[in-house]
Amino acid sequence: MSVGLITLIVLGLAVLGFIYGRHRALSAVEGDARHLHSLPSYYGWSVFLFTAVPSLLLMCAWLILQPSIIENRVAALVPEADIAAAGSLNLVMADVRRIAGGIDAMAKEAGLDEAGIDALRADLSDIRGRLAEVGVALGSNVGEPILNAAREFRSLNASMRMAMAVAVIVAAVAGLVFAALRINPALRARNLVEQFVLVLLVSCSMIAVATTVGIIVSLVFESWHFFQLYPAKDFLFSTTWNPKFGGGSSLGIWPLLWGTLYVSFISLIVAAPIGLLAAIYLSEYATPKVRATVKPLLEVLAGIPSIVYGLFALITVGPLLRDWIAVPAGLGDSSSSVMTAGLVMGIMLIPYVSSLSDDIINAVPQAMRDGSFGLGATHSETIKRVVLPAALPGIVGAILLAASRAIGETMIVVMGAGAAAKLSLNPFEAMTTVTVKIVSQLTGDTEFASPETLVAFALGLTLFCFTLALNVLALVIVRKYREQYE
């Protein structure tokens, strides 16, 4: 039974519980709702919640725990020789899951029942051929033990899914009966429902916190595993990035960190002044008609996918910089460079700076402008000496938030700056960033058992710390130095 069908059954029972709970509450007072503690609908909602919430939570917990339980039981069936031949247990279990899915597809396409699938057990070549027909090609090292493990995986998965369906439906019925029997005119149904809603709101608000904690824990755990295989001193202080799968790698972070900061610095040189000047014009000089037209057009840049900016950098900006500046000045002959990625990324960040700065400038009270005009200051002097100083903390925060966005960008750097990890001051040379190398180290069939793969988590942790520090700095600046005006 599928998860969707189980969910529909539970929700159907909950709806029936709502109808029955409301009817039972009204019947207890002979239809006079004035004798009830709460409105009749609250009694229905109490039954609905007791029916749906515990059973759906049970289903979620079951779905989380079921894969690990099944894999632990199936892994015990795989001989050590097969694990050694594959290289690791994870690779063997990947084959087991793939074959189990292929058996399901084979059974569906050929119309085989369980007895028909079991009949193939004795003929390994027959099941190989049938699996190949549904797109599952088995390697020569996949023998009878792995096929048996796949059959057991499939059988356990089906039996546990059926057990889950029975347990969830029984829990839903038990919750319905329990809530229905509790209904009486004195039951504080409204308080009960509001407590459920409060718990739901708190749970939703904790999702972001739990997600952040999960990201940090996973990064720290895998980074610790990496530092057990590769010296932390070499990672933090080496100036050479030269990964070699199989051993002999030099995984120094500084070339990647330098490229990240260099590209981000150029992008901010482009985005900060242009975005700030655009915000000043839109908030202080533009007429309402011009503002209503220009501001949405400017913010369209924020909605363009980064891959489009990357194509723009690769096809247009890179060749122009190479032919007009780099080659005539003898600074390089590559269209992929730090300058290319920085310029295009700066264009992408303009709406971030301008939109936030515009909102901040507009938040400066009009009374301050009027007081400046009353003292004889011109419009430009008012902007320079009154508006901008008042909005400066917010503007600095907007620029720092744009900087954190630039540090985490990937596609523009891949297509505009290249993939060379080097330390150089020449902005017309190809370099790379931390995000690009995270992608490259995890691309393809990888196994998280070598430093060359696990280094991606150490890079991710470093990047996370940088962006977190920038965001915290921005919040501190905004909160500490924000002027409060009456």
N, C-alpha and C positions, 0 to 999 in steps of 0.2 A: 504494500500500500504506500503510495507516494506521500511526501510531506504535504503537498498542496491539498490532497484529498483529506488527510487527517486534520489539517487546519480548517477546512470547510466543515467537516463533521463537528469539530469542537465549537466553531462559531455558530453552527446551526443549533446545537444543544444550548449554547449560551442565549441565543435569541428566544428559544422556547422557554428557557428559564426566566428571562425577562418578562415574557408575557404571563407565565404562570405566577411569578412572584408578585406582579402588580395585581393580578386577579385575586390571589390568595389574601393579600393585604386588604383589598376592598371587601372581600367576602367576610373577613374577620370582624368588620365593623358594619356589616349589612349595607355597604355602599356609601356610608357617610364618612367621607375623607377627613372631616373635622376632628374625628376621634383618633386619628393616626398621629404619631409623633412627627412623621415626615410626609412629604408628598408621595402619592402612590408610585410614581415613577422611580423614586429612590429605592423602594423595596425591590422593584424589578431590576434596577441596576446592581443592587447588592448580589442578587442571584446570578446575574450575568457575569459579574467580576469573579465570584467564587467558582463559577464553572469554567471560565476561559483562562484566567491568569495562572492558577497553579498548574493546569494541564499543559499550557503552552510553555511555561517555564521548564516543566519536566521534559518536554520534547526538545527544547533548546539544549538543556544539559545532556540529554541522551545523545543528540547529534554531535556534541563536542567530545564526549568521552568514547563514543562507539568506535571511531577509526583507530584510536590508540589501543583499545582492548583487542580488536580484531587483528591488528598487525602484530601485536605481541604474541597472540596465540598462533598465528600463521608462521611467524618468523621461527618458531620452535620446530616447525616441520622441515625447514630448509637445511640441508646438510652443510657442514662447515666447508667441504670441498667446493660446493657451488658458490658459497660466499667468497671464498678466496679467489676462485676463478673470475668472479665478476669485479672484485676489487673492494666492495663494501656491501653491507647489508642493505643500505638505502637503494643502491642500484638494483639489487635482487628484488626488493619489494616494489620498485617501480615496474619491473618486468611482470611481477605477479599481478599488480593492479591492471596493467595494460592487457594481459592475457585474460583476466577475469572479465574486463569490459568487452574484449573480443568474443569471448564465449557467449555473453549475453546477446551481442549483435548477431552472432552465428545462429544461436537458437531462435531468435526472432525472425531472421531471414529464411532459415530452412524449415521453420515450423516444428522444431524439435522440442519434446518435453524433457523432463529431468531424466527419464529412463533412456531416451535417445541420446542425451549427452553422456550419460554414464556408460553407454554402450561403446563410445569412442575411446574409453580409457585404455583398452588393450592395443589400440592401433595408433601409435604416435604419429606416423606419417599421415594418416587420415585426418587427424585433428589439426596437424600443421597445414594441410591443404585447405581445409575448411576455414581456418583462421585467416589464411592468406587471401581467400575470396572476399573477406570483409575488411581487408586492409591492415591486418595484423601479421607482419612477417616475423617469424621467430628466428633467432640466431642459432648457430650450431651448438652453442653452449647451453641452450635451454633444453633440459632433459625432462624425464618423467617426474622427478621430485618437484621441480618448479611448476610443472603443469598440475600436479596433485595439490600443491600449495595454492595455485590459482583457483582450482575447484573448491578447496576448503574456504578460501577467502570469499568466493561468491556465495557459497552455502551459508557461511556465518553471517555475511552481510544481509542476505535475504531473511534468515531466521531472526536476527536481531531487529531488523526493520519491522517484521511482523510483531515481535514482542513489544517494540516501541509503540506501535499502533494500538495494541491491546491495552498497554499500561496507560497511555495518554487518554484513551476513550474512557477507561475505567475511572481515572482521576477526574475527568470532566463530569461523569455521571455522579461520582461520589460528592464532588463539590456542589453540584446542582441539588442533590438530595439534602446535603447538610445545610445549605443556605435556605432552602425552601422550608425545612422543618423549624428553622429559627424565627421565621416570620411571625410576628405578633404585633398588636397595635403599639406596644411600648418599645419596640425595637428602634434604636436610634440609627435608622438606615442612612439618613443624610450624613451624619457624622462618619459612618463607616465608609460611605462612598467618597467623601471629601478626603479622608485619610488615604484611601487608595489613590486618588488623584494626586495628592501631595507626594506620595512615594513615587508615583510615575514621573512627576515633574522633577523631583530630586534625582531620579535615575537618569533622566534625559540630560540634566545639567552635568552629571558626572561622566557622561560618555566622553566628552572632550578631555577631561582629566584622565580618565582611564586609558584613552588612546595615547595621550602623551606619555603616560607612565609605561605603557606597553612598548612604545617606540624606544624610549630610553633604556628599558630593561633589555630588550632584544639587541640593541646596538652595543650596550656595555657587555653583555654576555658574550656575544660573538667577537667583540674586540679583545676581551680578555683571553678568549681562545686563540686569537691571532697572536697576541703578545706572548703566549706560552710557546708558540712555534717560531716566532721571529723576534729578535731583541727590540725592545721599545726604544733603546738609545739610538739604534740605527734608523728606526722609522722616524723619530722626532728630530734628529740632527743631521742625517745624511742629505747631501745635495744631488744625489743620483737616483733617478727613477728608471729601472731597467728590469721589469718582471720577466722571469723565465720559468714557465711551467715545467716542473721536473727537478728544480733546484738551481742554486746559483743566482738567485734574484737579489737585486738591490732596490729596496722599496722606501726610498727617502721621500718625505712628503713635501719638502721645501720647493722643488720645481713646480709642483701642482698648486701649492698655496700661492706662490708668486704669480703664476698665470691667472689664478682666480682673482687675486687682489688687483692685478694690473688691468685686466678686462673690466672689472667693476669700477675702478677708479676712472678710466676713460669714459665709461658709460655715464657716470655721475657728472663728469665735467660737461657732458652734452646735455643730460636731462635736467640737472638742477637749475642752471640759469635760464634755459628756455622754458622749462615748466613754471618757474617762479615768475618770470616776466609775463608769460601768458596768463597766469593767475591774477597778477596785478592789473593787467589790461582788462580782463573779463570782469573783475570785481569793482574796479574803480573808474575805468574810462569808457567801456563799451556801453552802448545804449541797450535797453532791454531787448530790442529786436535783434541786434547783432549778437548779444549774449545767448539768446534763445537758439540762434542758428549755429554759432561757432562752437559753443561748449559741447553740444552733442557730437558734432563732427570731430572735435578733438578727442573725445572719450571713445570714439570708434576704435582708435588705435589700441585701447586696452582690451578690446574684444577680438583682435586678430590673433590666431594661433601662432605660437612661437615658431612652428615649423615653416610658416609663411615668411616670417622675418628671416629665418635661416636661409630659405631659398633666395630672398632678396639680397642677403649678404653674399651668397655664393655666386649668383649670376650677375648682379649689377654693381654693388658697392665694392666688392673685392677687386674685380678687374679694373674699375675706374681708379681706385687708389693705387693699384700696381702700375698702371700705364701712365697716370698723370703725376704721381708723386714718388713712389718707391723706386721705380726703375730710373727716371731722370736724375734723382738725387743719389743713386747708388746705394740705397738702403735695403734692397732685396728685389726679388723677382717673383714672389709668390703672391697669389691672390688671397690666400688664407693667412690672416695676420691678426694680431691683437687689436690693431686699429680698426679693422673691418668689423670684428665682433663687437668692439666697444661702441663704435658709432651706431650700429644697428640696434644694439641693446639700449643705448641711450635714447633712440627714437621710441623704442617700446616703452621706456619708463617715463616719458614725458607726461602722459595722461595721469600716471600715479602721482607725480609731484604736483602737477597743475590742479588736479581735482581736489586733493587734500589741502593744498595751500589756498585755493579759492574759498573753500569752506571755512578755513581758519581766518582768513582776512575778512570775510563777511561776518564772522562772529564778533569782530571788534565793534563795540557799541558806537552807534552813530553820534552819540553825545560827545565823544572824544573828538570826532572830526569837526563837529559844530563848534566846540570850544577852541580848536586850533584855528578855524576860519575866523572866529570872533576876535582872536588875537592878531589877525592880519596876515596869517600864513597863506601861501598859495596852495593850490591843490597838490602840486608835486612836493612841496615842502611838508605838507600834512602827511602824505604817504610816507615820505622818507623819515620824518622825525617822530611821527605819532603811530601810524598804522603798522608799519613794519616792525618797530621795536615791540609793540604790544603782541604781534602775531609771531614773533621770532621763535619762541619755544616750540610752537606747533609746527612751524615751517621746518625747523631742524628735525623734529620727529618724523615728518613726512619724508625728508631726504634720507634719514636712516632706515625707514621702512622700505624705501625704494632700493637702498643699498642691499638690504637682506634679500630682496627679490632678485637683484642682479647676481648675487653670490650663488643662488640656487638655480640659475638658468643653465640649461643643457643644450638644447637643439641649436640655438644661435651659435654657441661656441663650437659645437661639432662641425657645423657647416661653414662657419666664418673664420674660426681661429685655427683650425687644424687639430692635430693630436700629438704634437711634439712637446715632450716635457723637458723644458730647459730654463735656465736662468739667464735672462738677457734684458737689456734696457731698450733695445731697438723695437719700437712698436709695430714695425712692418715685418717682423718675423713671426712664423707660425709657433704658437704655444698652445697649451691645453689647460684645463681646470680640473678641480677635484671631481665635479659631477660627471665630466666626460669619462674619466678613468674609472669611476664607480660602474658606469654602464659597460665599459669595455671589459672590465675584469669579471663581470657577471654574464657576459654574452656567450651564448652557446651552451653545450652540455657541460655543466660544471658540477663538481662535487665539493661540498664545503669541508674539505679535509686538508687543504694546502694553504700556505701563507699567501700565495698569489691570488686565491679567491677570497679568503677571509680578510685580506687587506681592504676590500671594499667596505666592510663594516667599520674598520678603523677610520677610513676616509669619511664615511658617513657620520660617524661620531664627531670627528673634527669639524665637519661642515655644520652639524647641528649646534655645536658649541658656539661657533662663530655667529650664526644667524640668531641664536638665542641671546647672545650677548648684545648684538645690535638691537634686537627688539626690546630687551630690558633697558638698554641705554636710552632708547627713544621714549619709553614709558616714563623713565625716571626724569628725563629732561622736561617732558610735557607736564608731569604732575608736580615737580618741584618748583619749576620756574614759571608755571602758568599764572598769569595775572588774573585776579578776580575783580571784575568791574560791576559796580552796582548799576 
